Amino acid sequence: MSVSFTIKDCPREVKAALQFSARLNRRSQNAEAIVWLEERARALRSRPGEAELLRRRSEEHTSELQS
């Protein structure tokens, strides 16, 4: 299942790198951003204990937002 979200206040250098990478890979900026995020998520999940730490932080952040 996919979800939509917006990135605000992105540094210009990051935006430029994303645009360059998207052109190089013949993807839209959105598709390229998803590839970047998927690669980072995959790298984090491969580290021992990282997935559990991320899950706990996400739950804590969600609880703070709901308070």
N, C-alpha and C positions, 0 to 999 in steps of 0.2 A: 504494500500500500504506500502510496506517495502522499506527501503533504506539501503545501505551499508556504513559503516564508520569504521575507524581504531582508536584505542586508543593507543597513544604513551606515553612513559615515565610513565607507570603505576607503582606505588610503589610496590615493591616486596611483601609486606605484603598483599596488596589488591589482587594481582595475586594469591598468595598462598591461601588466603581465598576463592577466586573464584574457584580455582581448587578443594579445599577440599569440598566446597558446591556442586560443580558439581558431584563429585564422590558420595557424600552422597545421592544426589537426582537422581543419575543415569541419568545424562544429560551430553551433551557435554559442554565444557566451553562456547561456543557461546550461546547455549540455556540457560544456567544458567545466563549469562550476560544479555540476553534479559529479563529473569524473574526479575532479580534485577532492571533493568531500568524500566520495566513496573510497578513494585511495587512502586518504588519511584515516578514515574509520577502520579500514581493513588493517592498516599498519598498527593502529592502537589495539585492535582486538587480538592481534597476534602476540602482544606482549603479555606475559603471565600476570594475572591479577588486574590488568588494565580495564577489561570489560566490566568487572564488578565495581571497580572504583568509579568508572564513568556512570554506571547505572545508579549508584548511590548518590553521586553528585547531582544527577539529573532529577532524582526523586526529591532531594533536599531543595533544589532550586524551584521545582514545581510547587512544593509545599509552601515555600516563602511567597511565591506569587499568589497563591490562593488565600493567604492570610490577610 
